[in-house]
């Protein structure tokens, strides 16, 4: 259970061997993207200690978001998108928390109207890769190739069809390197309740911001959100929602973002 990166021209060497977004590894799988190159980052499993409801078309319909186009009202560095109607409050809280940690303008969007094609009816889970694809298409239909990072948040359980032998995924992401666009979705279905849930969500969000938005490499710090892999919920709980100890300064992160944009 690791971060795996997959793109049309840069592909990593498989599960449990995470890579930074600047590293080119061996080809393991080819998946078509919406436009340009794509990358998938897949993170973490646990022993499924929580009672996780099945994801069906009916359940998706009951929690359907407000709009198929949540990106039309405002330009932001980071868009935090509730992928179902019930995730609006936690997405808004996350959008408020992230700028206190890193130099980004984050905004919470209206809830996203997920297409039911993202449901795997056999497994009764969302396919995280299809969700990331849907977010990417919606953003690009409105914003084109504008640089941005999109973080979807859902209360629905997910897995990745690219690694179908794994029982679930905490998150997945897709990257378009030439446009400096990153699209991630995080499921809170297996993150437990209360403040523990929010810390886990914030850690996952910071992980994706580090990899997608700032282009940071993985970290050897045992509590960094950018550790090479997150195998279980217990692993996730050892991490903090930061990139290193000490955390890079705002000036250093702005420089990292600018350097990433210059590589377009």
Secondary structure, DSSP 8 states (H G I E B T S, - for coil): -----B-SS-B---TT----TT-----------SSS---B--B------S------HHHHHHT--SBS-TTSS---SEEEEESSGGGHHHHHHHHHHHTTTSS--EEE---B---GGGEETTTTEEEHHHHHHHHHHHHHHHHTT--EEEEEEESS-EE-GGGTTSS--SEEEEEETTTTEEEEEEE-TTS-SHHHHHHHHHHHHHHHIIIIIS----B--TT-TTBS---SHHHHHT--SSSSSS---HHHHHHHHHHHHHT-
